[in-house]
Amino acid sequence: MIRTVFGAAVVLSISGLMLSDGSARAQSTQSDVVATTRPVVVGGYANRVPARIVPAPASKQAVPASTSSKQAAAAHVYVPPSSLAGYFPPSYEEWIRGSTMTGDWGGLRTHLEDRGVHIQGHFLEDASGNPVGGKYAGVRYAHEFGLGADINFARLIHHDIGVLHILLTERAGLSLAAGPLGGAVDSVQQIFGSGETVRITRLSLEKQFNRYVSMEAGWINTENDFGQSTMHWGMSIYCQFQTNAICGMPQGLAMNGGYGWYPTAHPGAWLKLYPAGNDHYLVSAGIYNVDNTISNTHNGFKLGLDDTTGVYLPFQLGWHHGNDYTGDMDGNIRIGGYWDTSEVPIVTSKAGAYQPASVELIDLPTTQIRGRFGGWFEGDQMIQRDQSGSGRGTVIFGSFIWGDPRTALSPYFATWGIIRKGTLPNRPNDTISFGGKIAVLNPKMAQYAGMLQQQGQKAIRPSNEPAIELNYGWRPTPWATLRPGLQYVWHPGGTNRYANAFIIDMETGLTF
């Protein structure tokens, strides 16, 4: 629930409404100054895009050199070198310790960021292979390039009208789950999916009105703000895993409703309230367009409302306490739910996808229902910290998703995990992560398969698809991550049609 705060606090009162023009101008100027001196989180969208923290102009010189380097290394904060000469960094050491692979562009990047223009770029790839199990052995590769900008108008034009977000992504590659695993319920490559094409992923305006209210509107996705991962030590805990079951939200949400997932962009808006004026409590609600064709390859730049089936209406309550580094240990709880106004077929209409081609579908129900619903619970807690002020520690998390039993493919879906940051004495930012999921397929499909079996057919009863993952996150530099890992999937596709699959994978992330 760590969020970047743009803008200054605006206190409304009867006396405030009677301010003279001169006082109002002075207050506005003060607000602009505060808004331009806060640190900014660049990237991190929907927990998929690598994030970095850019200090405000004043804070770059205010942090003592003796302490900033340690804190920066723990939180992945970039402290610029004391001098910049030319386009390239003056030394290998300063390049490898920088927050981006392309450096400061001869000072241009810092110049732009001081004025509120934050350019971001990234490359992510997931390569996976199943030497054992599944439909057949194979290796698959998928990648994503991203380019975007966050423009803080408070810094750029000294009027805090909000922050403009722009993000374009390009995806390519093939799915191990859809091919060699024979149609697994969840992709084992979190970066695969949503149409392998170039698309608009974010085009929106975000505004922090004061410390109690913020909102965003434009072309966005639900995954960034509802059912999303929390952050520990400046990193998404869900996306320390390659499996799409966990990163960047519990996948049951995407299966069961009109939830908009990264990298698709849906016309929508959200409103967040912070009753205590801080991140301890959160009340939020949103509205998003539901379009089942948005993931198609030819719809990468679709901005209209054609093919709309309804609206997705999520709400969420959040509670946060503690800190990653000092005092009480960081913990978060979120409870949410949704209503989707779309008209969709009941779940048994999907039963044919889980049967061999030789099985004849008899009396396959195709009833349509308008309005589906569901809810979620998410919790995480730091359970161990090496010492006060340390960026090393251990976090556990868990989630449970419940979906409308009439329409949900997986009405019961759960994830869990444990993450250790700081693996060896000289590796403070490396991680080792172990987690898993269980996807329970809708019992109504098993009942239909049972009816087919009674008719003498060799039908298969869908049941569940558990999986686990163990990986090591190696961070040789703040702008690069290499994550080799292992996955094991029981009942690929939620049936006993194919043998349990053992998967070897490698994930790479670069921040430009």
Backbone torsions as a table, in degrees:
resi	resn	phi	psi	omega
1	MET	NA	14.6	174.8
2	ILE	-71.5	125.1	-177.8
3	ARG	-130.7	148.1	173.3
4	THR	-79.7	133.9	-177.2
5	VAL	-105.5	118.7	175.6
6	PHE	-107.7	143.0	178.4
7	GLY	92.9	174.2	-178.6
8	ALA	-116.7	163.4	178.9
9	ALA	-69.1	134.4	177.1
10	VAL	-120.2	114.6	-177.3
11	VAL	-98.6	119.8	-179.9
12	LEU	-97.6	127.9	177.7
13	SER	-153.0	171.0	179.0
14	ILE	-62.9	-42.9	178.7
15	SER	-65.6	-34.9	179.5
16	GLY	-65.1	-34.5	179.4
17	LEU	-69.8	-14.1	-177.0
18	MET	-107.0	18.2	177.4
19	LEU	-62.8	144.6	173.9
20	SER	-71.2	164.8	179.5
21	ASP	-59.4	-39.1	-179.6
22	GLY	-65.1	-42.4	178.9
23	SER	-65.7	-39.7	180.0
24	ALA	-62.4	-41.9	179.4
25	ARG	-64.5	-40.0	179.4
26	ALA	-64.1	-41.6	179.5
27	GLN	-66.0	-39.4	179.2
28	SER	-63.6	-42.2	179.5
29	THR	-63.5	-41.2	178.2
30	GLN	-62.3	-40.3	178.6
31	SER	-62.3	-42.5	179.8
32	ASP	-62.7	-38.9	180.0
33	VAL	-64.5	-45.6	178.8
34	VAL	-61.7	-42.0	-178.2
35	ALA	-64.4	-27.7	-177.4
36	THR	-92.5	0.1	-178.7
37	THR	-114.5	15.7	177.0
38	ARG	-96.1	148.8	174.9
39	PRO	-67.6	158.1	-176.0
40	VAL	-126.9	135.5	172.1
41	VAL	-92.8	119.6	179.9
42	VAL	-103.2	130.5	-177.9
43	GLY	82.0	-157.0	180.0
44	GLY	79.3	10.5	-174.2
45	TYR	-65.3	129.4	178.6
46	ALA	54.8	23.1	178.6
47	ASN	66.5	2.9	-179.0
48	ARG	-95.4	-32.4	-174.5
49	VAL	-88.9	129.9	178.3
50	PRO	-55.6	137.9	-177.5
51	ALA	-113.6	151.5	172.4
52	ARG	-142.2	153.3	-178.5
53	ILE	-102.8	122.2	178.7
54	VAL	-102.5	116.5	178.9
55	PRO	-63.6	152.1	174.5
56	ALA	-67.2	157.3	-177.7
57	PRO	-51.9	-43.5	-177.8
58	ALA	-68.8	-35.3	-174.9
59	SER	-74.0	-18.0	-179.2
60	LYS	-63.8	-32.5	-178.4
61	GLN	-100.8	-13.2	-176.1
62	ALA	-83.8	-20.3	-177.9
63	VAL	-83.0	122.5	179.4
64	PRO	-60.2	139.0	-178.3
65	ALA	-63.0	-28.5	-176.6
66	SER	-70.1	-21.8	-178.2
67	THR	-114.1	-24.9	-173.2
68	SER	-66.9	-35.7	-176.3
69	SER	-65.3	-39.7	179.3
70	LYS	-68.3	-45.5	179.8
71	GLN	-66.6	-38.7	-179.6
72	ALA	-64.6	-41.2	179.9
73	ALA	-63.8	-37.3	-178.6
74	ALA	-70.9	-37.1	-175.3
75	ALA	-104.5	7.9	-178.5
76	HIS	60.6	37.2	177.0
77	VAL	-94.1	132.7	-179.2
78	TYR	-89.3	122.3	172.8
79	VAL	-103.0	110.5	-175.0
80	PRO	-59.8	148.3	175.8
81	PRO	-63.1	161.0	-175.6
82	SER	-67.1	-23.3	179.3
83	SER	-144.1	149.3	177.4
84	LEU	-126.0	129.5	-179.3
85	ALA	-130.0	112.4	177.2
86	GLY	78.0	-174.7	-176.5
87	TYR	-71.8	-37.9	-176.0
88	PHE	-92.9	150.1	175.7
89	PRO	-57.9	147.5	-176.7
90	PRO	-69.0	-15.9	-179.1
91	SER	-151.2	158.2	176.2
92	TYR	-60.5	-39.5	-177.5
93	GLU	-61.5	-42.6	-179.9
94	GLU	-71.7	-31.4	177.2
95	TRP	-68.4	-45.9	-175.5
96	ILE	-71.8	-22.3	178.8
97	ARG	-93.0	-5.1	-179.0
98	GLY	-70.6	166.8	-178.0
99	SER	-84.9	-14.3	-180.0
100	THR	-134.5	152.0	-177.8
101	MET	-69.7	-30.5	-176.5
102	THR	-92.5	1.7	173.1
103	GLY	72.5	-152.8	-172.2
104	ASP	-100.3	4.8	177.4
105	TRP	54.6	44.2	178.8
106	GLY	65.8	26.8	180.0
107	GLY	96.4	-10.6	-177.8
108	LEU	-66.1	-40.0	-178.5
109	ARG	-62.3	-47.2	177.5
110	THR	-61.4	-40.4	177.8
111	HIS	-57.7	-45.4	-179.8
112	LEU	-68.6	-42.1	-177.4
113	GLU	-68.3	-33.5	174.9
114	ASP	-62.5	-23.3	-179.3
115	ARG	-104.2	12.0	172.0
116	GLY	90.7	8.0	-179.7
117	VAL	-107.0	109.4	-174.8
118	HIS	-113.1	107.5	179.2
119	ILE	-86.6	138.4	179.4
120	GLN	-132.6	145.1	175.4
121	GLY	-149.6	149.4	-178.9
122	HIS	-154.5	159.5	172.2
123	PHE	-133.5	130.8	177.6
124	LEU	-130.9	139.2	175.6
125	GLU	-140.6	146.9	175.9
126	ASP	-129.4	117.3	175.2
127	ALA	-115.4	131.5	-176.1
128	SER	-141.5	147.8	175.1
129	GLY	-144.4	147.3	-179.9
130	ASN	-117.9	90.8	177.4
131	PRO	-67.0	-20.9	-177.8
132	VAL	-131.1	136.1	171.4
133	GLY	84.2	-177.4	-177.3
134	GLY	78.8	-164.4	-179.9
135	LYS	-77.0	-41.1	174.9
136	TYR	-162.1	160.0	-179.5
137	ALA	-74.4	142.4	179.8
138	GLY	-168.5	170.4	176.5
139	VAL	-130.6	135.7	-179.8
140	ARG	-134.0	148.2	-177.8
141	TYR	-129.0	139.5	175.0
142	ALA	-143.8	147.6	178.7
143	HIS	-142.5	168.5	174.9
144	GLU	-143.8	131.9	167.2
145	PHE	-106.3	143.0	178.2
146	GLY	-137.0	144.3	176.8
147	LEU	-143.4	130.3	-178.5
148	GLY	-160.3	-175.3	179.5
149	ALA	-153.0	145.4	169.3
150	ASP	-115.7	121.0	-176.0
151	ILE	-112.9	110.8	-178.4
152	ASN	-91.0	104.7	-175.0
153	PHE	-68.1	-23.1	177.5
154	ALA	-63.1	-35.6	177.4
155	ARG	-84.6	-36.7	-172.8
156	LEU	-74.6	-47.6	-176.3
157	ILE	-120.7	5.0	177.3
158	HIS	62.8	29.2	171.2
159	HIS	-134.2	118.9	-172.3
160	ASP	-83.3	75.8	176.5
161	ILE	-89.7	-3.5	176.8
162	GLY	128.2	-168.0	179.9
163	VAL	-121.9	124.2	177.3
164	LEU	-88.1	125.5	179.2
165	HIS	-108.8	130.2	176.5
166	ILE	-132.8	129.1	178.3
167	LEU	-147.6	126.0	173.2
168	LEU	-113.7	141.0	178.1
169	THR	-131.1	152.9	174.8
170	GLU	-130.8	126.7	178.9
171	ARG	-121.2	147.5	176.0
172	ALA	-154.2	160.3	177.7
173	GLY	126.7	-172.0	-177.0
174	LEU	-128.8	159.9	-175.8
175	SER	-102.1	128.1	173.0
176	LEU	-69.9	-37.7	-176.8
177	ALA	-65.5	-41.0	-176.6
178	ALA	-76.7	-26.7	-177.9
179	GLY	-101.1	-91.0	-175.2
180	PRO	-57.5	-31.6	179.4
181	LEU	-82.4	-4.1	174.1
182	GLY	76.0	25.3	177.8
183	GLY	95.1	49.2	177.3
184	ALA	-61.9	150.8	-177.3
185	VAL	-61.7	-42.9	-179.3
186	ASP	-115.1	143.0	173.3
187	SER	-68.2	139.7	176.1
188	VAL	-90.1	0.0	176.5
189	GLN	-119.7	105.2	-172.7
190	GLN	-65.7	-18.8	-176.2
191	ILE	-91.1	-3.0	179.4
192	PHE	-91.6	142.3	172.0
193	GLY	124.5	176.6	178.8
194	SER	63.4	34.8	176.4
195	GLY	81.3	115.5	-178.6
196	GLU	-82.4	87.2	-173.4
197	THR	-159.1	178.2	171.5
198	VAL	-87.2	134.2	-178.9
199	ARG	-151.0	158.2	168.4
200	ILE	-75.7	123.0	-179.2
201	THR	-105.3	-27.0	178.0
202	ARG	-156.0	131.8	173.9
203	LEU	-151.4	94.3	-168.4
204	SER	-155.1	167.1	175.2
205	LEU	-119.5	123.2	178.1
206	GLU	-109.1	135.4	-176.1
207	LYS	-134.5	125.6	172.7
208	GLN	-98.9	106.0	-176.3
209	PHE	-71.8	-43.2	176.1
210	ASN	-162.0	-168.7	-176.8
211	ARG	-76.6	2.0	179.7
212	TYR	-109.3	-23.5	-170.2
213	VAL	-137.5	133.9	171.0
214	SER	-144.5	159.2	179.4
215	MET	-155.1	164.9	175.3
216	GLU	-145.9	143.3	178.6
217	ALA	-144.9	147.9	179.4
218	GLY	142.7	-143.0	177.0
219	TRP	-103.5	107.4	-171.4
220	ILE	-139.7	180.0	171.7
221	ASN	-131.3	154.2	-175.0
222	THR	-63.4	-28.7	-172.3
223	GLU	-61.3	-23.6	-177.8
224	ASN	-76.1	-20.8	-168.2
225	ASP	-134.4	-10.1	-179.1
226	PHE	-136.2	125.4	-176.6
227	GLY	70.2	19.8	-174.6
228	GLN	-86.5	167.3	176.3
229	SER	-73.4	150.4	168.3
230	THR	-89.1	173.4	-177.2
231	MET	-114.3	136.7	170.8
232	HIS	-130.1	133.8	-177.8
233	TRP	55.4	31.4	178.9
234	GLY	76.8	15.7	-179.3
235	MET	-133.9	148.0	176.9
236	SER	-68.5	126.7	-179.8
237	ILE	-76.3	-33.3	179.3
238	TYR	-65.7	-38.4	-175.3
239	CYS	-89.7	23.7	161.8
240	GLN	-83.4	5.3	179.5
241	PHE	-122.0	147.5	177.8
242	GLN	-85.9	-28.7	-178.4
243	THR	-62.7	136.6	178.8
244	ASN	-73.5	-11.0	175.8
245	ALA	-63.3	-30.1	-177.5
246	ILE	-108.3	-47.0	-177.7
247	CYS	-91.1	131.2	-2.9
248	GLY	-103.5	9.6	170.4
249	MET	-151.5	161.7	174.3
250	PRO	-56.5	120.0	-167.9
251	GLN	-64.9	-17.9	177.5
252	GLY	-58.3	-28.9	177.9
253	LEU	-64.0	-40.3	-179.7
254	ALA	-72.4	-30.1	-178.7
255	MET	-71.8	-34.1	-162.9
256	ASN	-99.2	-10.6	-176.8
257	GLY	-153.6	-166.0	-178.8
258	GLY	-86.6	24.7	178.1
259	TYR	-55.2	127.4	-179.9
260	GLY	-89.1	119.1	-174.5
261	TRP	-108.3	154.3	175.9
262	TYR	-63.0	139.1	7.0
263	PRO	-101.1	22.5	178.5
264	THR	-74.0	156.6	179.5
265	ALA	-125.0	127.7	-177.7
266	HIS	-120.8	139.4	171.3
267	PRO	-56.9	126.4	-176.3
268	GLY	-172.9	177.7	179.5
269	ALA	-159.0	155.0	173.7
270	TRP	-138.8	157.6	176.4
271	LEU	-130.9	131.1	179.3
272	LYS	-122.9	135.0	178.9
273	LEU	-117.6	136.0	177.5
274	TYR	-117.4	90.1	-171.1
275	PRO	-56.6	-32.4	-178.2
276	ALA	-92.2	1.8	-178.5
277	GLY	76.1	14.7	177.0
278	ASN	-148.2	-169.5	-176.2
279	ASP	-90.7	14.7	-179.6
280	HIS	-70.1	-34.1	-179.3
281	TYR	-134.2	144.0	-178.4
282	LEU	-139.2	134.6	171.0
283	VAL	-128.1	121.7	-176.1
284	SER	-140.4	154.7	177.4
285	ALA	-150.1	155.4	-178.3
286	GLY	-149.1	171.5	174.8
287	ILE	-142.6	129.6	-175.9
288	TYR	-136.7	141.4	175.1
289	ASN	-71.2	139.0	177.1
290	VAL	-104.6	121.6	-178.5
291	ASP	-141.9	108.4	-176.3
292	ASN	-73.1	-7.5	-179.5
293	THR	-100.4	-1.6	-172.6
294	ILE	-64.3	-25.2	-179.7
295	SER	-80.4	-8.9	-179.0
296	ASN	-62.9	147.8	-174.8
297	THR	-58.2	-36.9	-175.8
298	HIS	-82.1	1.9	-177.8
299	ASN	-108.4	26.0	-178.7
300	GLY	-61.6	-30.6	-178.4
301	PHE	-116.2	28.6	178.9
302	LYS	-77.6	122.0	-179.4
303	LEU	-118.9	-9.5	-176.9
304	GLY	-85.2	-174.5	-176.3
305	LEU	-106.6	14.3	175.8
306	ASP	-61.1	145.5	177.9
307	ASP	69.4	15.3	176.4
308	THR	-65.4	134.1	176.6
309	THR	-107.2	-14.5	-178.7
310	GLY	165.6	-162.2	177.4
311	VAL	-127.7	147.7	178.9
312	TYR	-104.6	123.6	-173.1
313	LEU	-120.0	91.5	178.9
314	PRO	-93.6	156.4	170.8
315	PHE	-141.6	156.4	-174.8
316	GLN	-154.2	140.2	173.0
317	LEU	-115.0	134.8	-177.8
318	GLY	-132.4	149.4	177.2
319	TRP	-136.2	131.9	-178.5
320	HIS	-133.6	141.8	176.0
321	HIS	-147.1	157.5	172.1
322	GLY	81.8	-172.6	-173.6
323	ASN	-148.3	150.2	-179.7
324	ASP	-71.4	-24.7	-167.6
325	TYR	-110.0	-39.1	-176.4
326	THR	-139.3	161.4	175.7
327	GLY	69.4	-150.7	179.2
328	ASP	-58.6	143.0	-178.6
329	MET	-74.2	142.5	-174.0
330	ASP	-63.6	135.6	176.1
331	GLY	-151.1	153.0	-177.4
332	ASN	-143.9	144.1	172.1
333	ILE	-134.1	134.5	176.0
334	ARG	-135.6	135.3	176.4
335	ILE	-125.8	130.5	-178.0
336	GLY	-146.7	172.5	177.8
337	GLY	-158.8	172.7	-178.5
338	TYR	-151.2	159.3	170.3
339	TRP	-131.1	128.4	-180.0
340	ASP	-116.5	120.1	-174.2
341	THR	-82.5	1.7	-176.5
342	SER	-66.3	152.3	171.2
343	GLU	-94.8	121.1	-175.1
344	VAL	-135.3	157.7	177.2
345	PRO	-74.1	155.5	176.1
346	ILE	-67.9	162.1	-167.8
347	VAL	-65.7	-28.4	-177.9
348	THR	-66.0	-15.6	175.8
349	SER	-66.2	-17.1	179.2
350	LYS	-92.3	-1.2	-173.1
351	ALA	-62.8	-31.3	-178.3
352	GLY	-62.4	-27.3	-178.9
353	ALA	-68.5	-15.1	-177.6
354	TYR	-105.8	14.4	-178.9
355	GLN	-117.7	146.7	173.9
356	PRO	-59.6	156.5	-177.6
357	ALA	-61.9	-23.9	-177.4
358	SER	-77.0	-12.2	-178.2
359	VAL	-82.1	126.2	178.9
360	GLU	-87.3	122.3	-179.4
361	LEU	-78.0	124.0	-176.9
362	ILE	-115.0	127.6	177.3
363	ASP	50.2	46.7	-179.7
364	LEU	-67.2	116.7	-178.1
365	PRO	-65.5	138.2	179.1
366	THR	-131.6	23.7	-178.8
367	THR	-59.0	140.5	177.4
368	GLN	-100.8	141.9	178.1
369	ILE	-129.5	133.1	176.7
370	ARG	-98.8	125.2	178.5
371	GLY	95.8	111.7	175.3
372	ARG	-128.4	159.2	-170.5
373	PHE	-147.2	171.5	178.8
374	GLY	177.0	-177.3	-178.5
375	GLY	-158.2	173.3	-179.2
376	TRP	-151.1	156.1	171.8
377	PHE	-131.8	134.4	176.2
378	GLU	-135.2	141.3	177.3
379	GLY	-149.5	145.4	174.2
380	ASP	-148.1	153.0	-176.2
381	GLN	-153.1	131.1	169.4
382	MET	-72.8	127.4	-177.1
383	ILE	-109.5	-8.4	-177.4
384	GLN	-158.7	138.2	175.2
385	ARG	-133.3	132.7	-176.0
386	ASP	-59.3	-44.8	177.1
387	GLN	-167.1	163.7	-179.7
388	SER	-60.6	132.9	-178.6
389	GLY	85.5	-3.4	-177.4
390	SER	-84.5	145.7	172.9
391	GLY	-93.0	17.0	178.8
392	ARG	-108.3	138.2	178.4
393	GLY	175.9	-170.7	-175.3
394	THR	-134.0	136.6	-179.5
395	VAL	-127.6	140.0	171.4
396	ILE	-116.1	154.6	178.6
397	PHE	-149.7	161.4	175.6
398	GLY	-158.5	155.5	177.0
399	SER	-146.4	155.1	175.3
400	PHE	-140.2	128.4	-179.0
401	ILE	-115.8	134.7	175.9
402	TRP	-123.2	133.7	-178.1
403	GLY	-123.7	159.4	179.1
404	ASP	-52.7	116.0	-175.6
405	PRO	-65.1	-16.2	178.6
406	ARG	-75.7	-31.6	-170.7
407	THR	-126.7	-18.0	-171.7
408	ALA	-73.7	131.5	175.1
409	LEU	-65.8	-41.3	179.0
410	SER	-129.0	86.3	-176.3
411	PRO	-66.4	-17.2	176.5
412	TYR	-129.1	118.4	-175.8
413	PHE	-142.2	130.1	-176.8
414	ALA	-137.2	147.1	173.3
415	THR	-131.4	158.4	179.4
416	TRP	-156.0	161.6	177.5
417	GLY	-178.0	166.0	175.6
418	ILE	-138.2	134.7	-176.0
419	ILE	-128.6	129.1	174.7
420	ARG	-111.1	123.0	176.0
421	LYS	-105.8	129.4	-175.0
422	GLY	94.8	81.4	-169.9
423	THR	-89.1	-38.1	-178.5
424	LEU	-130.5	161.5	-177.7
425	PRO	-54.2	-35.2	-179.4
426	ASN	-100.4	13.1	179.3
427	ARG	-126.4	69.9	-175.1
428	PRO	-70.5	-22.3	-176.3
429	ASN	-105.7	-3.5	175.2
430	ASP	-72.5	156.9	179.7
431	THR	-132.1	155.0	166.3
432	ILE	-128.4	128.7	-171.7
433	SER	-129.6	138.9	177.0
434	PHE	-136.7	126.5	-178.2
435	GLY	-161.5	-177.2	-179.2
436	GLY	-170.5	-177.4	180.0
437	LYS	-149.0	161.9	168.7
438	ILE	-137.6	123.2	177.5
439	ALA	-109.0	112.3	177.9
440	VAL	-92.5	113.9	180.0
441	LEU	-74.5	151.8	-173.2
442	ASN	-57.3	124.0	-179.9
443	PRO	-58.7	-21.7	180.0
444	LYS	-63.5	-31.9	177.4
445	MET	-71.0	-34.7	176.2
446	ALA	-66.7	-37.0	178.2
447	GLN	-64.1	-40.4	178.4
448	TYR	-65.5	-41.5	177.8
449	ALA	-63.1	-36.2	176.6
450	GLY	-62.5	-38.3	177.4
451	MET	-63.8	-39.3	177.4
452	LEU	-64.8	-38.9	178.4
453	GLN	-63.2	-36.9	177.9
454	GLN	-65.3	-24.2	177.2
455	GLN	-84.3	3.8	177.7
456	GLY	90.2	10.0	-179.5
457	GLN	-93.2	155.6	180.0
458	LYS	-88.9	61.3	-179.1
459	ALA	-80.2	158.8	-179.0
460	ILE	-112.9	134.9	179.7
461	ARG	-90.4	112.2	174.0
462	PRO	-65.3	141.6	-178.1
463	SER	-135.2	-78.4	-177.4
464	ASN	-154.6	165.2	178.8
465	GLU	-137.6	88.6	173.9
466	PRO	-79.3	158.2	176.8
467	ALA	-159.0	155.0	175.4
468	ILE	-133.8	160.0	178.1
469	GLU	-143.9	139.0	173.1
470	LEU	-129.6	128.1	-179.2
471	ASN	-147.1	166.3	176.3
472	TYR	-123.8	122.8	178.6
473	GLY	-96.1	104.6	-179.9
474	TRP	-94.5	122.0	-179.3
475	ARG	-116.5	85.5	-179.4
476	PRO	-68.5	-19.4	-179.3
477	THR	-154.8	156.7	179.6
478	PRO	-59.7	-20.7	-176.6
479	TRP	-102.4	8.4	-179.6
480	ALA	-140.1	139.5	174.2
481	THR	-135.2	133.1	171.9
482	LEU	-121.8	126.2	-173.0
483	ARG	-127.7	88.0	171.6
484	PRO	-74.4	146.5	-177.7
485	GLY	-159.8	173.2	177.7
486	LEU	-128.5	141.6	174.1
487	GLN	-130.5	152.8	174.8
488	TYR	-137.3	126.0	-176.8
489	VAL	-118.1	120.7	174.0
490	TRP	-86.6	141.0	175.2
491	HIS	51.5	60.5	179.2
492	PRO	-52.4	129.0	-175.6
493	GLY	85.7	0.5	178.7
494	GLY	80.0	15.2	179.5
495	THR	-134.9	176.4	175.7
496	ASN	-97.8	21.7	-177.4
497	ARG	-67.2	-37.2	-179.2
498	TYR	-122.9	156.1	-177.8
499	ALA	-69.6	153.0	175.5
500	ASN	-53.8	142.8	-171.8
501	ALA	-110.3	134.7	172.6
502	PHE	-105.2	130.1	-171.3
503	ILE	-126.3	135.6	172.6
504	ILE	-110.7	130.6	-175.9
505	ASP	-140.0	165.6	176.6
506	MET	-145.0	127.6	177.9
507	GLU	-117.8	139.1	179.0
508	THR	-130.1	138.0	176.4
509	GLY	-134.2	131.8	178.4
510	LEU	-127.4	138.2	175.7
511	THR	-109.1	120.0	-177.9
512	PHE	-84.8	NA	NA
